[in-house]
């Protein structure tokens, strides 16, 4: 009995010692893993065994990353994890080594991000169970089924997760309100492993609940890189079946699923575009996306226009295999309108070139205009040839007052305009000089117009009344000077003399003005008197 107790005691001590050694080894391994995670860029984290849960505090407080194999109900062992999260790009990339073997690939994944205190959960399922990678199929795609709580918001997210046995896991948010979801979906069905890269920079608020006045996502930048070395060669090998992948069936199923998923999300891809995509996928045609806003483009009106009108105003063009696809080939459900670009910044004004100050001559006929330059240096040239330089104190019509330095004192000069030959204001700023010249020209133009109109108005009152009293009194006064009995004069035989007297009496008022009398010669005046 005693020996049995002694054996149990040794067994307990050995078990305790073994547990201490195992804990020490586990702690040592954990510290080494922590150093790797820190070297990968994570600032803070916590490790909980059994579920392989890691809390990482990054640029936007990314936390609570969880990967679980729902088929085997076993934790996924991640030896190396690196996180990249941009403040404007909703994209997280993970680099994982020896994540799975060929027989333990999960059929579903859960990916959780905690933004502040609100967890954001995403669940994925395999796109096609028949496409689970074997030794000859080195990757598998997981389609995003839902993202919570974003499914309650005004926009819904789509996404893919790319898992590769040789060490890469990639996930990227793709909004269905963006036409470039087409590019994102194509990228997610295998292009990432072939060397192609396409990224769209989106900007929107990640806060939850979303504010009532939250703006929809806007595309700020699009980058396509289709020229990586070896891409088309590797793609050709893939299409020829050298990797063991049934490429034609795979791409056909993937594209059909992509098209169906986009249709469910409200994005409809036109037949012309879809017909050209295989040529692009086979490397026979480039893909070019361009935006050229029209002249009537107004960002404030974009949310109130339908999708085709938005693209039309943006001048949307997509070139595939030489065929141009415009807004008529694409459409989106009315509830999913969005602005695709940020309004361009206003152009910067051209830098002003500083102009040196210049002297300004004041017209002698308008010396009162010099009053606005009081306090400035002035040079006056008198008609006798003397020059005076000093400070202008005041100016008025035909006079100036300046102050000059003489010895240790100051002298005031009151100058009249009649004795001046030139008045010059020194070092006037160029802008002030230009404004003064414009006012002076306007004043000169007004004076010239007044002088042109003045002579036309003066002769009118003098020319009209003069002939009227000279012509009208002749018939009126001639009958009054004749005797009332004209018949008696005719009988006496003095008809001619009777007619001459009224004429002479009618001519006399014309000779009365001294100016007209002086103009006649003296002999003519005597004849008129006789």
C-alpha positions in Angstrom: 0.0 0.0 0.0 2.8 2.4 0.9 4.6 1.6 -2.3 1.4 2.3 -4.3 1.0 5.7 -2.7 4.7 6.4 -3.3 4.2 5.5 -7.0 1.1 7.8 -7.2 3.1 10.6 -5.7 5.9 10.2 -8.2 3.3 10.1 -11.0 1.7 13.3 -9.8 5.1 15.1 -9.4 6.1 13.9 -12.9 2.8 15.1 -14.3 3.3 18.5 -12.7 6.8 18.7 -14.0 5.7 17.7 -17.4 2.9 20.3 -17.3 5.4 23.0 -16.3 7.7 22.0 -19.1 4.8 22.0 -21.6 3.6 25.4 -20.4 7.1 26.8 -20.7 7.5 25.5 -24.2 4.1 26.9 -25.2 4.9 30.2 -23.6 8.2 30.3 -25.5 6.5 29.5 -28.7 3.8 32.1 -28.1 6.4 34.8 -27.4 8.2 33.9 -30.6 4.8 34.1 -32.5 4.1 37.5 -30.8 7.4 38.8 -32.1 6.5 37.7 -35.6 3.1 39.4 -35.4 4.7 42.6 -34.1 7.2 42.5 -36.8 4.4 42.2 -39.3 2.9 45.5 -38.2 0.4 44.7 -35.5 0.6 46.9 -32.4 -1.6 45.2 -29.8 -3.1 41.7 -29.7 -4.3 39.0 -27.4 -4.2 35.2 -28.0 -7.0 32.8 -26.8 -6.2 29.1 -27.4 -8.8 26.8 -28.6 -10.4 29.2 -31.1 -7.3 30.9 -32.5 -8.7 34.3 -31.8 -6.4 37.3 -32.3 -7.2 40.9 -31.3 -5.2 43.5 -33.3 -5.3 47.2 -32.8 -4.4 48.8 -36.0 -4.9 52.1 -37.8 -8.7 51.9 -37.7 -9.0 49.7 -34.6 -9.3 46.4 -36.4 -9.9 43.7 -33.9 -11.4 40.3 -33.3 -10.2 38.2 -36.2 -11.7 34.7 -36.1 -11.3 31.8 -38.5 -13.1 28.5 -37.8 -13.5 25.3 -39.7 -17.2 24.7 -39.5 -16.9 21.3 -41.1 -14.4 19.8 -38.7 -15.1 22.2 -35.7 -11.4 22.6 -35.2 -9.4 25.8 -34.9 -7.3 26.9 -37.8 -3.6 27.3 -36.9 -2.1 30.4 -38.3 1.7 30.6 -38.0 2.2 33.9 -39.7 -0.2 36.8 -40.0 0.3 40.2 -41.5 -2.4 42.9 -41.7 -2.7 45.8 -44.1 -5.5 48.3 -43.7 -5.8 51.6 -45.4 -7.9 54.4 -44.0 -9.6 54.9 -47.3 -9.4 51.5 -49.0 -11.7 48.9 -47.5 -9.2 46.1 -48.2 -7.5 43.8 -45.7 -4.7 41.4 -46.9 -3.4 38.5 -44.9 -0.3 36.4 -45.6 -0.7 32.9 -44.2 1.8 30.1 -44.4 0.9 26.4 -44.2 -2.7 27.4 -43.5 -4.4 24.1 -44.6 -3.4 20.8 -46.1 -5.3 19.3 -49.0 -7.8 17.4 -46.8 -8.8 20.0 -44.3 -10.0 22.9 -46.3 -13.1 24.4 -44.7 -16.4 24.8 -46.6 -17.1 28.1 -44.8 -15.3 30.9 -43.0 -16.2 33.6 -40.6 -14.2 36.9 -40.6 -14.9 39.5 -37.9 -13.7 43.0 -37.5 -14.6 45.2 -34.5 -14.7 48.8 -35.5 -14.8 50.6 -32.1 -17.4 48.7 -30.0 -19.5 47.3 -32.9 -18.5 43.9 -34.3 -18.7 43.5 -38.1 -19.1 39.9 -39.1 -18.8 38.3 -42.6 -19.6 34.8 -43.5 -18.4 33.0 -46.7 -19.2 29.8 -48.4 -17.4 28.0 -51.2 -18.5 29.2 -54.6 -18.5 25.7 -56.1 -17.9 22.6 -53.9 -16.5 20.8 -57.0 -13.7 23.4 -57.2 -12.2 22.7 -53.8 -8.4 22.7 -54.5 -6.6 19.5 -54.7 -2.9 19.1 -55.3 -3.2 20.4 -58.8 -5.7 23.2 -57.8 -3.8 25.5 -55.5 -6.6 27.9 -54.6 -10.3 28.1 -53.7 -12.7 31.1 -53.7 -15.2 31.8 -51.0 -18.1 34.0 -51.9 -19.3 36.5 -49.3 -22.9 35.6 -48.3 -23.5 38.5 -45.9 -21.8 41.1 -43.9 -23.4 42.2 -40.6 -24.5 44.8 -39.6 -24.0 46.5 -43.0 -26.8 44.5 -44.5 -29.1 46.8 -42.5 -27.6 50.0 -43.9 -28.4 51.8 -47.1 -25.8 49.8 -49.1 -24.9 46.2 -49.2 -21.5 44.7 -49.6 -20.2 42.0 -51.9 -16.9 40.3 -51.5 -14.6 37.3 -52.1 -12.0 35.6 -50.0 -9.0 34.1 -51.8 -7.3 31.3 -49.9 -4.1 29.7 -51.3 -2.2 26.8 -49.9 1.1 28.3 -50.8 0.6 31.2 -48.5 -1.8 34.0 -49.5 -5.2 34.9 -48.2 -6.8 38.0 -49.7 -10.1 39.7 -49.0 -11.5 43.0 -50.5 -14.8 44.8 -50.0 -16.6 45.5 -53.2 -19.7 47.6 -53.2 -22.5 46.7 -55.5 -23.2 50.5 -56.0 -20.0 50.7 -58.1 -19.7 49.6 -61.7 -16.1 48.5 -60.9 -17.5 45.6 -59.0 -17.2 43.9 -62.3 -13.5 44.3 -62.1 -13.4 43.2 -58.5 -15.5 40.1 -59.2 -13.2 39.1 -62.2 -10.2 39.7 -60.0 -11.6 37.5 -57.3 -12.1 34.4 -59.5 -8.4 33.9 -59.9 -6.6 36.8 -61.4 -4.8 37.6 -58.1 -2.7 34.5 -58.4 -2.0 35.2 -62.1 -0.2 38.5 -61.5 -3.1 40.9 -62.4 -4.0 43.7 -60.0 -6.9 46.1 -60.0 -7.9 48.2 -57.1 -10.6 50.9 -56.6 -10.2 53.4 -53.8 -13.6 54.0 -52.1 -14.3 56.6 -49.4 -17.2 56.2 -47.0 -17.8 56.3 -43.3 -17.5 53.0 -41.4 -19.2 54.2 -38.3 -22.3 52.4 -37.0 -25.1 53.2 -37.0 -24.5 55.2 -40.1 -25.5 58.9 -39.8 -28.7 60.0 -41.5 -26.8 62.4 -43.8 -24.2 59.9 -44.8 -23.1 60.2 -48.4 -22.9 57.2 -50.6 -19.5 55.8 -51.5 -17.5 57.7 -54.1 -14.9 56.3 -56.4 -11.8 58.5 -55.9 -9.2 56.5 -57.8 -9.0 53.5 -60.1 -5.8 51.7 -60.9 -5.3 48.9 -63.4 -2.1 47.0 -63.9 -2.3 44.5 -66.7 1.3 44.5 -67.8 3.0 42.4 -65.1 5.8 40.2 -66.5 4.7 36.7 -67.2 1.0 37.2 -66.7 -0.1 36.2 -70.2 2.4 33.3 -70.3 1.0 31.9 -67.0 -2.5 32.5 -68.2 -1.9 30.6 -71.4 -0.4 27.7 -69.4 -3.5 27.7 -67.3 -5.8 27.7 -70.3 -3.9 24.9 -71.9 -4.4 22.7 -68.9 -0.7 22.4 -67.9 -1.6 23.1 -64.3 -4.3 20.4 -64.3 -7.2 22.8 -64.0 -10.1 22.5 -66.3 -9.9 26.1 -67.2 -12.8 26.4 -69.7 -15.4 24.9 -67.4 -13.9 26.8 -64.4 -14.0 30.2 -66.1 -17.5 29.5 -67.6 -19.0 28.6 -64.2 -17.2 31.5 -62.5 -18.3 34.1 -65.0 -21.9 32.9 -65.0 -21.9 33.0 -61.2 -20.4 36.4 -61.2 -23.0 37.7 -63.7 -25.8 36.2 -61.6 -24.5 37.7 -58.4 -24.2 41.1 -60.0 -27.7 40.8 -61.3 -29.0 40.0 -57.9 -27.2 43.0 -56.5 -28.9 45.3 -59.1 -26.0 45.6 -61.5 -26.8 44.6 -65.1 -23.9 44.1 -67.6 -24.8 44.7 -71.2 -24.5 41.9 -73.8 -21.9 43.8 -75.8 -19.6 44.1 -72.8 -20.2 40.6 -71.7 -19.5 39.2 -75.2 -16.1 41.0 -75.2 -15.0 39.9 -71.8 -13.8 36.4 -73.0 -11.4 38.1 -75.4 -10.1 40.2 -72.6 -9.7 37.2 -70.4 -7.8 35.3 -73.0 -5.3 38.2 -73.4 -6.5 39.3 -76.9 -7.7 42.7 -75.9 -6.9 45.3 -73.3 -9.4 46.8 -70.8 -9.6 50.6 -70.5 -11.9 52.6 -68.3 -12.2 56.4 -68.7 -14.2 59.2 -67.2 -14.5 62.5 -69.1 -17.1 64.8 -67.4 -19.3 66.8 -69.8 -19.6 70.5 -69.6 -23.0 70.3 -67.8 -21.7 68.0 -65.2 -23.0 69.0 -61.7 -22.1 66.8 -58.8 -25.1 68.1 -56.8 -27.5 66.7 -59.4 -26.0 63.3 -59.6 -28.0 61.6 -56.8 -31.3 62.7 -58.5 -30.4 61.2 -61.9 -30.8 57.6 -63.1 -27.7 55.5 -63.5 -27.5 55.9 -67.3 -27.8 59.6 -67.1 -25.0 59.7 -64.5 -22.7 57.8 -66.7 -23.7 59.8 -69.7 -22.8 63.1 -67.9 -19.6 61.6 -66.7 -18.7 60.6 -70.3 -18.2 57.0 -69.3 -16.3 54.9 -71.8 -15.0 51.4 -71.5 -12.8 49.9 -74.3 -12.8 46.2 -74.7 -11.3 44.6 -77.9 -11.7 47.8 -79.8 -15.4 48.1 -79.0 -16.6 51.1 -77.1 -19.1 50.4 -74.3 -21.1 53.5 -73.0 -23.8 54.1 -70.5 -26.4 52.3 -72.7 -24.7 49.0 -71.9 -24.8 49.3 -68.1 -27.6 49.9 -65.7 -28.2 49.8 -61.9 -31.3 49.6 -59.8 -32.7 53.1 -58.9 -32.1 52.6 -55.2 -28.4 52.1 -55.7 -27.4 55.5 -57.2 -24.0 56.8 -56.3 -21.5 59.4 -57.3 -18.6 57.8 -59.0 -16.0 60.5 -58.7 -15.2 63.3 -56.3 -15.7 66.8 -57.8 -12.4 68.1 -59.1 -10.7 70.7 -57.1 -11.0 74.3 -58.4 -7.9 75.3 -60.5 -5.3 77.3 -58.6 -5.1 80.9 -59.7 -2.0 81.9 -61.6 0.6 83.6 -59.4 0.6 87.3 -59.8 3.8 88.9 -61.1 4.8 91.9 -59.0 5.2 95.1 -61.1 7.5 97.8 -59.9 6.1 101.2 -59.0 6.2 104.0 -61.7 6.0 107.7 -61.8 2.7 109.4 -62.7 2.3 112.7 -64.5 -0.8 114.8 -63.4 -2.4 116.9 -66.2 -2.1 120.6 -65.4 -5.8 121.1 -66.4 -6.8 118.7 -63.7 -4.6 119.4 -60.7 -7.4 118.7 -58.3 -6.9 115.0 -59.2 -3.6 115.0 -57.4 -5.4 115.3 -54.1 -5.7 111.5 -53.8 -1.9 111.3 -53.7 -1.5 113.7 -50.7 1.4 112.6 -48.6 3.4 111.1 -51.5 6.6 112.5 -52.9 6.1 114.9 -55.8 8.4 116.7 -58.3 7.2 120.0 -59.7 8.9 121.8 -62.7 8.1 125.5 -63.0 7.9 127.3 -66.3 11.0 129.3 -65.3 13.0 126.0 -65.2 13.2 125.6 -61.5 12.6 122.1 -60.0 11.0 121.5 -56.6 10.9 118.1 -54.9 9.0 117.5 -51.7 5.8 116.1 -50.2 2.4 116.9 -51.6 0.2 118.4 -48.9 -2.9 119.4 -50.8 -4.2 120.0 -54.3 -7.1 121.9 -55.8 -8.1 123.5 -59.1 -5.1 125.3 -60.5 -3.1 125.2 -57.3 -0.7 123.0 -55.3 0.9 123.0 -51.9 4.1 121.1 -51.3 6.6 120.9 -48.5 10.3 120.7 -49.1 13.3 120.3 -46.9 15.6 123.2 -46.7 18.6 123.0 -44.4 17.4 121.8 -41.1 13.8 123.1 -41.6 10.8 122.8 -43.9 9.5 125.2 -46.5 5.9 125.4 -47.8 5.3 126.3 -51.4 1.9 127.5 -52.6 2.0 127.1 -56.4 -0.5 128.3 -59.0 -1.2 126.1 -62.0 -0.3 128.9 -64.4 3.3 128.9 -63.3 3.8 125.1 -63.6 5.1 123.2 -66.5 4.9 119.6 -65.1 3.7 117.8 -61.9 4.9 114.2 -61.3 4.0 111.9 -58.4 6.9 109.6 -57.5 6.8 105.8 -57.1 3.1 105.1 -57.6 2.0 101.4 -57.4 1.3 99.9 -60.7 -2.4 99.0 -59.9 -3.1 102.5 -58.5 -1.5 104.0 -61.6 -3.6 101.9 -63.9 -6.8 102.8 -62.0 -5.9 106.5 -62.2 -5.2 106.3 -65.9 -8.6 104.7 -66.5 -10.5 107.4 -64.5 -8.5 110.1 -66.4 -9.4 108.6 -69.8 -13.1 108.4 -68.8 -13.1 112.0 -67.7 -11.3 113.2 -70.9 -13.9 111.2 -73.0 -16.8 112.9 -71.2 -15.3 116.3 -71.7 -14.8 115.7 -75.5 -18.4 114.5 -75.9 -19.7 117.6 -74.1 -17.6 119.9 -76.4 -18.9 118.1 -79.5 -22.5 118.5 -78.5 -22.2 122.2 -77.3 -21.8 124.0 -80.8 -24.8 122.1 -82.2 -27.2 123.5 -79.5 -26.0 127.2 -79.6 -27.1 128.3 -83.2 -30.6 126.9 -82.9 -32.3 129.7 -80.9 -30.4 132.5 -82.9 -31.2 131.2 -86.4 -34.9 130.5 -86.1 -36.4 133.7 -84.5 -34.5 136.1 -86.8 -36.2 135.4 -90.2 -39.7 135.2 -88.7 -40.1 139.0 -87.6 -38.4 140.1 -90.9 -40.7 138.2 -93.3 -44.1 138.3 -91.5 -44.3 142.1 -90.7 -44.0 143.0 -94.4 -47.5 142.0 -95.4 -49.0 143.0 -92.0 -47.5 146.6 -91.8 -47.7 147.5 -95.5 -51.6 147.6 -95.5 -51.6 149.8 -92.4 -49.3 152.5 -94.0 -51.6 152.7 -97.1 -54.6 155.2 -97.0 -57.9 153.5 -96.5 -59.1 155.0 -99.8 -56.9 153.2 -102.4 -59.4 153.9 -105.1 -58.9 157.7 -104.8 -55.1 157.3 -105.2 -55.6 155.3 -108.4 -57.9 158.0 -109.9 -55.2 160.7 -109.2 -52.8 158.8 -111.3 -50.2 158.1 -108.6 -50.4 154.3 -108.7 -46.7 153.7 -109.0 -45.8 156.2 -106.4 -48.3 154.8 -104.0 -46.7 151.4 -104.3 -43.2 152.7 -103.8 -44.0 154.4 -100.5 -45.0 151.1 -98.8 -41.9 149.5 -100.1 -39.7 152.2 -98.7 -41.5 152.2 -95.4 -41.2 148.4 -95.3 -37.4 148.6 -96.0 -36.8 151.1 -93.3 -37.0 148.7 -90.3 -34.3 146.5 -92.0 -31.9 149.5 -92.1 -32.5 150.5 -88.5 -30.2 147.9 -86.9 -26.7 149.5 -86.7 -25.0 146.4 -87.9 -26.9 146.3 -91.2 -26.6 150.1 -91.7 -22.8 150.1 -91.2 -22.5 147.2 -93.7 -24.1 149.3 -96.5 -22.0 151.8 -98.5 -22.6 155.5 -97.8 -24.0 156.2 -101.3 -26.6 153.5 -101.0 -27.7 154.9 -97.6 -28.2 158.3 -99.2 -30.3 156.8 -101.9 -32.5 155.0 -99.5 -33.1 158.3 -97.5 -34.1 160.1 -100.7 
